[in-house]
Amino acid sequence: MEKVTFTVDGIDLVGDLYRPDTTGQAPAVAIIGPMTFHKEQAPTEYAKRLAERGFIALAYDSRYRGESGGEPRAWENPAHKVEDLKAAVRYLESRDDVDPARVSILAICQGSSIAVKAASEVPQLHALATVAGHYRDAEGDIEWLGEEGYAARKSAGEAAQKKFVDTGEVDYIKGVDRTDTNVGMPGDFVWEWYQPWADRGIWENRYAVMSDADLLSFESISAVPDLKAPWLTIHGDNCFLPNAARRHVDAVASTTRHQLVWDDTPHLAYYDQPDVLDATTAQVSHWFEG
């Protein structure tokens, strides 16, 4: 593994680059993880496996998180994440050991909505694969948070954003909590997965409240018809918001090559369950090689 740095909007982003034991130029993959992700989580699991299959794989921290720069910290800004992912693709294309015509994107959970938007704006992208995607549209956001919850979070986010603009002060809440629902990612099953990372000092359990002004104004479904890169979608009824996934799939242009893999794998199994990671990486690798 090689520690690398690349820059977007004057901010240094830090990544872990996993390389195969090969010579000459290799295909490459930029990997984006779930909401509030750090690169050491699911992105690293996939990066290691893709490198074993001959890919140069980049797991990186988006700005405001992990080793990457940017202020304020723990700010979830989807538009900025789109630009970060595009910058990761450009970085890979610039490397002498990468075949610039075979750079792809892999996304997990809410990284999938970012990846769909970014891929629609990168016409030379070789391929796209999204796994257990949290796909963003108005119907999905209401299903996720409920009408009252959506309105309350967006209003609080906008107020916190105004406070930051006016005073420079940032309001924070927890990223996850076992019982408190006033957090960035509510739900006991989410807490059970993320909290051990916080306990180990690898993930910061903090969420800038103003994130919701940006997060809940973002959607990815309008970008789907503009996708030109071949798209592999891996999802299922036990993944988050399956109806939103189907709406996104239904929006794919008839001229775009697309494959849908739908099974009963639980959502979080795609993050760290070894047999699921192995099988999913095999599917993704085959797609990127096609």
ABEGO torsion letter per residue (X at the ends): XBBBBBBBGGBBBBBBBBBBBBBEBBBBBBBBBBBGBBAABAAAAAAAAAAAAGBBBBBBBBBGBEABBEOBBGBBBAAAAAAAAAAAAAAAAABAABBAABBBBBBBEAAAAAAAAAAAABAABABBBBBGBBBBBAAAAAAAAEAAAAAAAAAAAAAAAAAAAAAGBBBBBBABBAABABBABBEAAAAAAAAAAAAAGABBBBBBAAAAAAAAABBAAAAAAABABBBBBBBEAABBGAAAAAAAAAABBAABBBBBBBBABBAAAAAABAAAAAAAAAAAAAAAAX
